[in-house]
Amino acid sequence: MESIYSRKKVKLPKKYVNIVTIIIVALLTVFFLIKTITPVFNNLCQSEAKATATKIVNDTIDDVMENYTYTDLVVINKDNDGKINSIHADTATLNKIVSNIATNIQKNIDSQENRDIYIRLGTFTGITLLSGRGPKVPIRISSIGNIDTNIKSEFESAGINQTIHRITLETKCEIQILTPFNTIVSSVEDKVILAENIVIGEIPESYFDIGNLLENEKK
């Protein structure tokens, strides 16, 4: 009668089984936590990036506009009776302002590339009691693409024969947020008043819209 031989099963020591089990549980826990906090994490990162970009835009515009007033940007023409005929943009000055603002915004955002923003780990849990607690998680912000700018001219009635004329600048820039887990691209839009003035007298129905005028100058 032939003997049947079977291969002896290799049994890992119990301590190795425990180590493998701990590693697997740890990996699954980390994966679950990352998947759970990712939406909160992304929202916080975008909020921080937008706040930083908005501050840079506003501070840059304030710095550039320190040297200009409303009368530097527009020319109001009146007839012999003092009635307003037209309101013209000083396109040379406005183009210079817009160019300086766009250039300085880009430069100031680019200078943030090596600066990390830190958010406490407890904040990512969404639990109020843990917000602002725990180790710091670094978030690096840098810019990509070009900054888009657009000048707008707005008129608003302020009473009988009084009109508020506002000159605003719309900016749009893209911010790239580099995090330990992923890369988020966010668009930041802002609208800032460059100058405003109360115009006394009736505003003519036909006037040069500053935004359109600058756009035409570019063509």
ABEGO torsion letter per residue (X at the ends): XBBBBBBBBBBBBAAAAAAAAAAAAAAAAAAAAAAAAAAAAAAAAAAAAAAAAAAAAAAAAAAAAAABBAAAABBBBBBAAGBBABBBBBAAAAAAAAAAAAAAAAAAAAAAAABBBBBBAAAAAGBAAABGBEBBBBBBBBBBEBBBBBBBBBBBBAEBGBBBBBBBBBBBBBBBBBBAABBBBBBBBBBBBABBBBBBEBBBABBBBAAAAAAAAAX
